């Protein structure tokens, strides 16, 4: 018998917020750096309303990857993991 403990899962918005905060950026700064296609409201919904059914789309994931220097897949996987939990 194995004692497995499930890892704690967080909404993708927590990661977005933490990454922006580490860089000293506000949500408004982040939206501006993302080129304006993803609005401050979009980001606020992802960050502050994770239980309202807002999911990360491919375009926003690609923009986050570009701004933060990561892969688009990272953001998609973080969101999918949260949505499945």
Buried (B, 14 or more C-beta within 10 A) or exposed (E): EEEEEEEEEBBBBBBBBEBBEEEEBEBEEBBEBBEEEBEBEBBBBBBEEBEEEBEBEEEBBBBBBEBBEBEBEBBBEBBBBBBEE
